Amino acid sequence: MVGGSFGLQNFAEIRYRYRSKVRFRNKKPRKTTIEATYEELKKTDIDHWENKRIPRPAGWN
């Protein structure tokens, strides 16, 4: 029983040490600037928009 706890401790340590490296390996970093975001927002038409409603879940008051 005592030996099992040491084995689990080592397994958990390895798991959490390499967790962040595996999770973000396939993602490419996005290079965005405030200016680029502002230019993109300037192109949107904020004067003519449509309010879209979705049905509420059953039992929602």
N, CA, C and O atoms as a CHARMM CRD file, in Angstrom:
* protein
*
  244
    1    1 MET  N      0.82900  -1.18600   0.00000 PROA 1      0.00000
    2    1 MET  CA     0.00000   0.00000   0.00000 PROA 1      0.00000
    3    1 MET  C      0.88000   1.25800   0.00000 PROA 1      0.00000
    4    1 MET  O      0.57900   2.23500  -0.68600 PROA 1      0.00000
    5    2 VAL  N      1.94200   1.22300   0.75800 PROA 2      0.00000
    6    2 VAL  CA     2.83100   2.37300   0.81000 PROA 2      0.00000
    7    2 VAL  C      3.56900   2.52600  -0.52000 PROA 2      0.00000
    8    2 VAL  O      3.75400   3.64200  -1.00500 PROA 2      0.00000
    9    3 GLY  N      3.98800   1.41100  -1.10400 PROA 3      0.00000
   10    3 GLY  CA     4.69100   1.45100  -2.38400 PROA 3      0.00000
   11    3 GLY  C      3.80900   1.97900  -3.49500 PROA 3      0.00000
   12    3 GLY  O      4.28700   2.67000  -4.39400 PROA 3      0.00000
   13    4 GLY  N      2.51300   1.65800  -3.44100 PROA 4      0.00000
   14    4 GLY  CA     1.57600   2.14600  -4.45300 PROA 4      0.00000
   15    4 GLY  C      1.44300   3.65600  -4.43200 PROA 4      0.00000
   16    4 GLY  O      1.31100   4.28800  -5.48100 PROA 4      0.00000
   17    5 SER  N      1.47900   4.23500  -3.24400 PROA 5      0.00000
   18    5 SER  CA     1.35100   5.68800  -3.15800 PROA 5      0.00000
   19    5 SER  C      2.56800   6.37900  -3.77200 PROA 5      0.00000
   20    5 SER  O      2.42700   7.42900  -4.39800 PROA 5      0.00000
   21    6 PHE  N      3.76000   5.80400  -3.60200 PROA 6      0.00000
   22    6 PHE  CA     4.95100   6.38400  -4.22400 PROA 6      0.00000
   23    6 PHE  C      4.88600   6.25400  -5.74100 PROA 6      0.00000
   24    6 PHE  O      5.28500   7.17000  -6.46000 PROA 6      0.00000
   25    7 GLY  N      4.39200   5.13500  -6.22800 PROA 7      0.00000
   26    7 GLY  CA     4.25500   4.95800  -7.67100 PROA 7      0.00000
   27    7 GLY  C      3.27000   5.94400  -8.26500 PROA 7      0.00000
   28    7 GLY  O      3.52100   6.51900  -9.32500 PROA 7      0.00000
   29    8 LEU  N      2.15600   6.14200  -7.59100 PROA 8      0.00000
   30    8 LEU  CA     1.16000   7.10400  -8.07300 PROA 8      0.00000
   31    8 LEU  C      1.69200   8.53200  -8.02400 PROA 8      0.00000
   32    8 LEU  O      1.37100   9.35700  -8.88000 PROA 8      0.00000
   33    9 GLN  N      2.50600   8.81200  -7.01500 PROA 9      0.00000
   34    9 GLN  CA     3.07700  10.14700  -6.90500 PROA 9      0.00000
   35    9 GLN  C      3.97900  10.43200  -8.10200 PROA 9      0.00000
   36    9 GLN  O      3.91300  11.51600  -8.68100 PROA 9      0.00000
   37   10 ASN  N      4.80700   9.48400  -8.47100 PROA 10     0.00000
   38   10 ASN  CA     5.69400   9.68300  -9.62500 PROA 10     0.00000
   39   10 ASN  C      4.90400   9.78800 -10.92100 PROA 10     0.00000
   40   10 ASN  O      5.22600  10.60600 -11.78200 PROA 10     0.00000
   41   11 PHE  N      3.88400   8.97400 -11.06100 PROA 11     0.00000
   42   11 PHE  CA     3.05400   9.03300 -12.26300 PROA 11     0.00000
   43   11 PHE  C      2.36200  10.38100 -12.39000 PROA 11     0.00000
   44   11 PHE  O      2.33900  10.97400 -13.46800 PROA 11     0.00000
   45   12 ALA  N      1.79300  10.86700 -11.28000 PROA 12     0.00000
   46   12 ALA  CA     1.09500  12.15000 -11.30900 PROA 12     0.00000
   47   12 ALA  C      2.06400  13.29200 -11.59300 PROA 12     0.00000
   48   12 ALA  O      1.70600  14.24400 -12.28600 PROA 12     0.00000
   49   13 GLU  N      3.27900  13.21300 -11.07300 PROA 13     0.00000
   50   13 GLU  CA     4.26400  14.27300 -11.30800 PROA 13     0.00000
   51   13 GLU  C      4.62200  14.36100 -12.78800 PROA 13     0.00000
   52   13 GLU  O      4.69300  15.45600 -13.34700 PROA 13     0.00000
   53   14 ILE  N      4.84700  13.22000 -13.42000 PROA 14     0.00000
   54   14 ILE  CA     5.16600  13.20000 -14.84500 PROA 14     0.00000
   55   14 ILE  C      3.98000  13.69800 -15.66300 PROA 14     0.00000
   56   14 ILE  O      4.14700  14.43600 -16.63400 PROA 14     0.00000
   57   15 ARG  N      2.80200  13.29300 -15.26500 PROA 15     0.00000
   58   15 ARG  CA     1.58900  13.67900 -15.99300 PROA 15     0.00000
   59   15 ARG  C      1.41200  15.19300 -16.00400 PROA 15     0.00000
   60   15 ARG  O      1.15100  15.78200 -17.05300 PROA 15     0.00000
   61   16 TYR  N      1.55300  15.82500 -14.83500 PROA 16     0.00000
   62   16 TYR  CA     1.32600  17.26400 -14.77000 PROA 16     0.00000
   63   16 TYR  C      2.50500  18.06900 -15.29900 PROA 16     0.00000
   64   16 TYR  O      2.32500  19.21800 -15.70200 PROA 16     0.00000
   65   17 ARG  N      3.69600  17.50300 -15.31000 PROA 17     0.00000
   66   17 ARG  CA     4.85900  18.21400 -15.82500 PROA 17     0.00000
   67   17 ARG  C      4.75700  18.38900 -17.34000 PROA 17     0.00000
   68   17 ARG  O      5.08000  19.45700 -17.85900 PROA 17     0.00000
   69   18 TYR  N      4.31700  17.36700 -18.04500 PROA 18     0.00000
   70   18 TYR  CA     4.25600  17.41600 -19.50300 PROA 18     0.00000
   71   18 TYR  C      2.86900  17.73600 -20.04100 PROA 18     0.00000
   72   18 TYR  O      2.65900  17.71900 -21.25300 PROA 18     0.00000
   73   19 ARG  N      1.94200  18.02000 -19.17700 PROA 19     0.00000
   74   19 ARG  CA     0.56500  18.29400 -19.59200 PROA 19     0.00000
   75   19 ARG  C      0.47400  19.56000 -20.44200 PROA 19     0.00000
   76   19 ARG  O     -0.17800  19.55700 -21.48600 PROA 19     0.00000
   77   20 SER  N      1.11600  20.63400 -20.00900 PROA 20     0.00000
   78   20 SER  CA     1.00000  21.89600 -20.74200 PROA 20     0.00000
   79   20 SER  C      1.71800  21.82600 -22.07800 PROA 20     0.00000
   80   20 SER  O      1.28300  22.46100 -23.03800 PROA 20     0.00000
   81   21 LYS  N      2.80500  21.07200 -22.16500 PROA 21     0.00000
   82   21 LYS  CA     3.53400  20.98000 -23.42400 PROA 21     0.00000
   83   21 LYS  C      2.73400  20.23100 -24.47300 PROA 21     0.00000
   84   21 LYS  O      2.75300  20.60600 -25.64500 PROA 21     0.00000
   85   22 VAL  N      2.04900  19.20400 -24.08400 PROA 22     0.00000
   86   22 VAL  CA     1.27400  18.40200 -25.03000 PROA 22     0.00000
   87   22 VAL  C      0.02600  19.15000 -25.46600 PROA 22     0.00000
   88   22 VAL  O     -0.35900  19.08400 -26.63300 PROA 22     0.00000
   89   23 ARG  N     -0.60200  19.85200 -24.55300 PROA 23     0.00000
   90   23 ARG  CA    -1.86700  20.51000 -24.83800 PROA 23     0.00000
   91   23 ARG  C     -1.71200  21.62500 -25.86400 PROA 23     0.00000
   92   23 ARG  O     -2.59000  21.79500 -26.71000 PROA 23     0.00000
   93   24 PHE  N     -0.63300  22.38300 -25.81900 PROA 24     0.00000
   94   24 PHE  CA    -0.48400  23.54800 -26.67800 PROA 24     0.00000
   95   24 PHE  C      0.47300  23.31500 -27.84000 PROA 24     0.00000
   96   24 PHE  O      0.85500  24.26900 -28.51700 PROA 24     0.00000
   97   25 ARG  N      0.85900  22.10000 -28.08000 PROA 25     0.00000
   98   25 ARG  CA     1.82900  21.82000 -29.13900 PROA 25     0.00000
   99   25 ARG  C      1.26800  22.12600 -30.51800 PROA 25     0.00000
  100   25 ARG  O      1.99600  22.64800 -31.36200 PROA 25     0.00000
  101   26 ASN  N      0.00600  21.82200 -30.77500 PROA 26     0.00000
  102   26 ASN  CA    -0.57100  21.96800 -32.10700 PROA 26     0.00000
  103   26 ASN  C     -1.12100  23.35700 -32.38500 PROA 26     0.00000
  104   26 ASN  O     -1.50500  23.64100 -33.52000 PROA 26     0.00000
  105   27 LYS  N     -1.17200  24.22200 -31.40000 PROA 27     0.00000
  106   27 LYS  CA    -1.73200  25.55500 -31.60700 PROA 27     0.00000
  107   27 LYS  C     -0.65700  26.52600 -32.06600 PROA 27     0.00000
  108   27 LYS  O      0.44500  26.56200 -31.51800 PROA 27     0.00000
  109   28 LYS  N     -0.99300  27.30400 -33.07100 PROA 28     0.00000
  110   28 LYS  CA    -0.08300  28.33300 -33.55200 PROA 28     0.00000
  111   28 LYS  C     -0.40000  29.63600 -32.83000 PROA 28     0.00000
  112   28 LYS  O     -1.57000  29.97400 -32.65500 PROA 28     0.00000
  113   29 PRO  N      0.60300  30.35600 -32.41800 PROA 29     0.00000
  114   29 PRO  CA     0.33400  31.62400 -31.72500 PROA 29     0.00000
  115   29 PRO  C     -0.26100  32.65600 -32.68000 PROA 29     0.00000
  116   29 PRO  O      0.18000  32.80200 -33.82000 PROA 29     0.00000
  117   30 ARG  N     -1.26100  33.35700 -32.18900 PROA 30     0.00000
  118   30 ARG  CA    -1.89300  34.39600 -32.99300 PROA 30     0.00000
  119   30 ARG  C     -1.17100  35.70800 -32.76500 PROA 30     0.00000
  120   30 ARG  O     -0.92300  36.10600 -31.62600 PROA 30     0.00000
  121   31 LYS  N     -0.83700  36.37300 -33.85100 PROA 31     0.00000
  122   31 LYS  CA    -0.17500  37.66500 -33.75900 PROA 31     0.00000
  123   31 LYS  C     -1.20800  38.74200 -34.04800 PROA 31     0.00000
  124   31 LYS  O     -1.46900  39.06200 -35.20800 PROA 31     0.00000
  125   32 THR  N     -1.78600  39.29200 -33.01300 PROA 32     0.00000
  126   32 THR  CA    -2.76000  40.35300 -33.18500 PROA 32     0.00000
  127   32 THR  C     -2.28800  41.58700 -32.43200 PROA 32     0.00000
  128   32 THR  O     -1.63500  41.50300 -31.39200 PROA 32     0.00000
  129   33 THR  N     -2.63600  42.70800 -32.98300 PROA 33     0.00000
  130   33 THR  CA    -2.31500  43.97800 -32.34100 PROA 33     0.00000
  131   33 THR  C     -3.60700  44.73900 -32.11700 PROA 33     0.00000
  132   33 THR  O     -4.65100  44.41500 -32.68200 PROA 33     0.00000
  133   34 ILE  N     -3.51300  45.72700 -31.30500 PROA 34     0.00000
  134   34 ILE  CA    -4.69400  46.55700 -31.02800 PROA 34     0.00000
  135   34 ILE  C     -5.13300  47.27400 -32.30100 PROA 34     0.00000
  136   34 ILE  O     -6.32600  47.42300 -32.56500 PROA 34     0.00000
  137   35 GLU  N     -4.16700  47.70800 -33.07100 PROA 35     0.00000
  138   35 GLU  CA    -4.48900  48.42600 -34.30500 PROA 35     0.00000
  139   35 GLU  C     -5.21000  47.52300 -35.30000 PROA 35     0.00000
  140   35 GLU  O     -6.17400  47.94900 -35.93700 PROA 35     0.00000
  141   36 ALA  N     -4.75100  46.27800 -35.43700 PROA 36     0.00000
  142   36 ALA  CA    -5.39500  45.33900 -36.35600 PROA 36     0.00000
  143   36 ALA  C     -6.81600  45.02200 -35.89800 PROA 36     0.00000
  144   36 ALA  O     -7.72800  44.92900 -36.72000 PROA 36     0.00000
  145   37 THR  N     -7.00000  44.86100 -34.62000 PROA 37     0.00000
  146   37 THR  CA    -8.34100  44.61100 -34.09400 PROA 37     0.00000
  147   37 THR  C     -9.24600  45.81100 -34.31200 PROA 37     0.00000
  148   37 THR  O    -10.41800  45.65000 -34.65200 PROA 37     0.00000
  149   38 TYR  N     -8.71700  47.01100 -34.12200 PROA 38     0.00000
  150   38 TYR  CA    -9.50100  48.22500 -34.34500 PROA 38     0.00000
  151   38 TYR  C     -9.91700  48.35600 -35.80500 PROA 38     0.00000
  152   38 TYR  O    -11.06000  48.71000 -36.09400 PROA 38     0.00000
  153   39 GLU  N     -9.00800  48.07600 -36.71900 PROA 39     0.00000
  154   39 GLU  CA    -9.33200  48.14500 -38.14100 PROA 39     0.00000
  155   39 GLU  C    -10.41700  47.13400 -38.50600 PROA 39     0.00000
  156   39 GLU  O    -11.28900  47.42400 -39.32500 PROA 39     0.00000
  157   40 GLU  N    -10.36500  45.96900 -37.90800 PROA 40     0.00000
  158   40 GLU  CA   -11.38800  44.94900 -38.17100 PROA 40     0.00000
  159   40 GLU  C    -12.74700  45.39200 -37.63500 PROA 40     0.00000
  160   40 GLU  O    -13.77200  45.15900 -38.27700 PROA 40     0.00000
  161   41 LEU  N    -12.76300  46.02300 -36.47500 PROA 41     0.00000
  162   41 LEU  CA   -14.01900  46.48900 -35.90000 PROA 41     0.00000
  163   41 LEU  C    -14.59200  47.67800 -36.66300 PROA 41     0.00000
  164   41 LEU  O    -15.80900  47.86000 -36.69200 PROA 41     0.00000
  165   42 LYS  N    -13.74800  48.47500 -37.27100 PROA 42     0.00000
  166   42 LYS  CA   -14.24300  49.60300 -38.06100 PROA 42     0.00000
  167   42 LYS  C    -15.03100  49.12700 -39.27000 PROA 42     0.00000
  168   42 LYS  O    -15.92400  49.83300 -39.74000 PROA 42     0.00000
  169   43 LYS  N    -14.71900  47.94500 -39.78100 PROA 43     0.00000
  170   43 LYS  CA   -15.39200  47.42000 -40.96500 PROA 43     0.00000
  171   43 LYS  C    -16.78400  46.88000 -40.65600 PROA 43     0.00000
  172   43 LYS  O    -17.59600  46.74000 -41.57000 PROA 43     0.00000
  173   44 THR  N    -17.08300  46.57500 -39.40100 PROA 44     0.00000
  174   44 THR  CA   -18.38900  46.00600 -39.06700 PROA 44     0.00000
  175   44 THR  C    -19.45200  47.09400 -39.05400 PROA 44     0.00000
  176   44 THR  O    -19.18000  48.24600 -38.71500 PROA 44     0.00000
  177   45 ASP  N    -20.66100  46.71100 -39.42700 PROA 45     0.00000
  178   45 ASP  CA   -21.78900  47.64300 -39.47300 PROA 45     0.00000
  179   45 ASP  C    -22.56500  47.50100 -38.16700 PROA 45     0.00000
  180   45 ASP  O    -23.30400  46.53500 -37.98100 PROA 45     0.00000
  181   46 ILE  N    -22.39900  48.45700 -37.27200 PROA 46     0.00000
  182   46 ILE  CA   -23.05800  48.36200 -35.96600 PROA 46     0.00000
  183   46 ILE  C    -24.41500  49.06600 -35.95100 PROA 46     0.00000
  184   46 ILE  O    -25.12500  49.00400 -34.94700 PROA 46     0.00000
  185   47 ASP  N    -24.78300  49.72700 -37.03600 PROA 47     0.00000
  186   47 ASP  CA   -26.06400  50.42100 -37.08300 PROA 47     0.00000
  187   47 ASP  C    -27.20700  49.52400 -37.53900 PROA 47     0.00000
  188   47 ASP  O    -28.36300  49.78700 -37.20700 PROA 47     0.00000
  189   48 HSD  N    -26.91000  48.48800 -38.28000 PROA 48     0.00000
  190   48 HSD  CA   -27.94900  47.59700 -38.79800 PROA 48     0.00000
  191   48 HSD  C    -27.64500  46.16900 -38.34800 PROA 48     0.00000
  192   48 HSD  O    -26.84700  45.46800 -38.96900 PROA 48     0.00000
  193   49 TRP  N    -28.28900  45.75300 -37.26400 PROA 49     0.00000
  194   49 TRP  CA   -28.09100  44.41000 -36.75100 PROA 49     0.00000
  195   49 TRP  C    -29.43300  43.81400 -36.37400 PROA 49     0.00000
  196   49 TRP  O    -30.42500  44.52900 -36.23400 PROA 49     0.00000
  197   50 GLU  N    -29.45500  42.51100 -36.21200 PROA 50     0.00000
  198   50 GLU  CA   -30.68800  41.79600 -35.91300 PROA 50     0.00000
  199   50 GLU  C    -30.52900  41.05300 -34.59100 PROA 50     0.00000
  200   50 GLU  O    -29.55800  40.32500 -34.38500 PROA 50     0.00000
  201   51 ASN  N    -31.49400  41.24800 -33.70400 PROA 51     0.00000
  202   51 ASN  CA   -31.48200  40.55900 -32.42600 PROA 51     0.00000
  203   51 ASN  C    -32.01900  39.14600 -32.63500 PROA 51     0.00000
  204   51 ASN  O    -33.17600  38.97800 -33.02000 PROA 51     0.00000
  205   52 LYS  N    -31.20900  38.14500 -32.39000 PROA 52     0.00000
  206   52 LYS  CA   -31.61600  36.76100 -32.60400 PROA 52     0.00000
  207   52 LYS  C    -31.91900  36.11600 -31.26100 PROA 52     0.00000
  208   52 LYS  O    -31.11000  36.16600 -30.33500 PROA 52     0.00000
  209   53 ARG  N    -33.09100  35.51500 -31.17200 PROA 53     0.00000
  210   53 ARG  CA   -33.51800  34.84400 -29.95600 PROA 53     0.00000
  211   53 ARG  C    -33.41600  33.33900 -30.13400 PROA 53     0.00000
  212   53 ARG  O    -33.67900  32.81200 -31.21500 PROA 53     0.00000
  213   54 ILE  N    -33.03400  32.65300 -29.07100 PROA 54     0.00000
  214   54 ILE  CA   -33.00600  31.19200 -29.09100 PROA 54     0.00000
  215   54 ILE  C    -34.00300  30.69400 -28.04200 PROA 54     0.00000
  216   54 ILE  O    -34.25100  31.38600 -27.05500 PROA 54     0.00000
  217   55 PRO  N    -34.57300  29.51500 -28.23900 PROA 55     0.00000
  218   55 PRO  CA   -35.52300  29.01900 -27.25200 PROA 55     0.00000
  219   55 PRO  C    -34.81600  28.67400 -25.94900 PROA 55     0.00000
  220   55 PRO  O    -33.69200  28.17100 -25.94600 PROA 55     0.00000
  221   56 ARG  N    -35.49500  28.95200 -24.84900 PROA 56     0.00000
  222   56 ARG  CA   -34.94400  28.64900 -23.53700 PROA 56     0.00000
  223   56 ARG  C    -35.11700  27.16800 -23.22600 PROA 56     0.00000
  224   56 ARG  O    -36.04500  26.54100 -23.73500 PROA 56     0.00000
  225   57 PRO  N    -34.25200  26.60100 -22.40800 PROA 57     0.00000
  226   57 PRO  CA   -34.40700  25.20100 -22.00800 PROA 57     0.00000
  227   57 PRO  C    -35.68500  25.00200 -21.20800 PROA 57     0.00000
  228   57 PRO  O    -36.19100  25.93300 -20.58100 PROA 57     0.00000
  229   58 ALA  N    -36.19600  23.78700 -21.23800 PROA 58     0.00000
  230   58 ALA  CA   -37.41700  23.46800 -20.50700 PROA 58     0.00000
  231   58 ALA  C    -37.18300  23.67600 -19.01200 PROA 58     0.00000
  232   58 ALA  O    -36.13400  23.30400 -18.48800 PROA 58     0.00000
  233   59 GLY  N    -38.15500  24.26700 -18.33100 PROA 59     0.00000
  234   59 GLY  CA   -38.06500  24.49200 -16.90600 PROA 59     0.00000
  235   59 GLY  C    -37.35100  25.76800 -16.53700 PROA 59     0.00000
  236   59 GLY  O    -37.14800  26.03800 -15.35300 PROA 59     0.00000
  237   60 TRP  N    -36.96200  26.56500 -17.51900 PROA 60     0.00000
  238   60 TRP  CA   -36.26400  27.82300 -17.25500 PROA 60     0.00000
  239   60 TRP  C    -37.30800  28.91300 -17.09000 PROA 60     0.00000
  240   60 TRP  O    -38.13000  29.12400 -17.98100 PROA 60     0.00000
  241   61 ASN  N    -37.28600  29.59100 -15.98400 PROA 61     0.00000
  242   61 ASN  CA   -38.27500  30.65200 -15.74100 PROA 61     0.00000
  243   61 ASN  C    -37.69200  32.00000 -15.92100 PROA 61     0.00000
  244   61 ASN  O    -38.38900  33.00000 -15.75400 PROA 61     0.00000
